[in-house]
Amino acid sequence: MAFAESQNPLRVYRIPQSRYIDAVRWLSPVSPSDRFAAIAYFDADTNSPSIEIAYVDPNPQSSSPTLTPQSSWTSPSRISSLRTAHSTPQPLLAAATFSGSLHILASDLINGGVMESEATVSQLGFHSGPVSAVDLREGGIECVSVGEDGRVNLVSFVGDSSKLNYRRIFDSNGLVGYTAVKWASPSEFATGGYGFGIQWWDQRTPGGPVLQFKGNWCQGKTSGIVHSIDIHPSRKHTCLAGGSSGTVFAWDRRAAQQPIVLSGAGTGEAPNSLLSESEVWEVQYDRYTRRLNIGNISSTRILPVMICSEDGILAVIEQGEEPLELLAEPCAINSFDIDRQNPSNVICSLEWESLAILTRS
């Protein structure tokens, strides 16, 4: 398919690594000149997973930036989901594992990014099998976790204790599995799972989701999976989702069961633009490309979206426009993150054991 050409210079730097990268996240800077990233590694030779805090040096005197490891934490199991709370100078990280545990880590960026484990929940019954996804509330007060076992847990700190307290919000007993989760407000969050379904939860209304989007719209492809959800802080009525078969869509909770398909098969006879034919692993709203004041944009229009996919595509989708391709790699792009303080910077992990840093100027 045709891709739009970028009107702004794009610089791409690839940094080889010696281990597989499961996830990567920017950390909030403590000064305008300092950049740190959290990287989840897996060493297949030694079967050892870890998370490292790395200093990202833009190094203007060189042709590419450099990564300098600051600290490392060894995980008891491979990382299945990694999220950060945007707080300084000690940002919190939530790391979930394939063995079903959740770990809250703190990194002191003023003192060289020293990372310590703050609390852990790993007791029997938390999750049966891997934790599919977690999300931290801003400020790191609470964390929500979901799994394919159908369990939805709310995790919170217990005073100054090194332990976490969790309570089961819902348990489908395996009848429904959840694969993605995202906070929308202090009391609301969204989950995604099989069949391109999305569920909206409100802690003020216990007992199950208060609203559901049933994904039976995609030409019978109800076996699709939602891998990632994003919710814009000023558009909390809209859930953005990416999943199987290159599908990227938005669900406006005011519009009942009619999705807004940005890429994929769509709801009609004619297919929508197919940006990717494989799994869309992650979606995020792209604040960098928005040239207009968000207050001047119709609330029914979907804001620009960045996606990464199994077939090596990193691109920006804008409703009604041709997709803007940023990267086309010969391997999967497993995760990416947009710098919240400087959205022109993007970091992503490539399946062939390397990181890529993009600078849009």
ABEGO torsion letter per residue (X at the ends): XBBBBBABBBBBBBBBBABBBABBBBBBBABAABBBBBBBBBBAAAGBBBBBBBBBBAGAABABBBBBBABBBBBABBBABBBBBBBOABBBBBBBBAAGBBBBBBBBAAAGGBBBBABBBABBGABBEBBABBBBBBGGABBBBBBAAGBBBBBBBBEABABBBBBBABBAGGABBBABBBBABAABBBBBBBGGBBBBBBAABBGEBABBBBBAABGGBAABBBABBBBBAABAABBBBBBBGGBBBBBBAAAEABBBBABEAEABABBBBBABABBBABBBBBAAABABBAAABBAABBBBBBBBBAAGBBBBBBBGBBBBBABBBABBBABBBBBAABAABBBBBBAAGBBBBBBBX
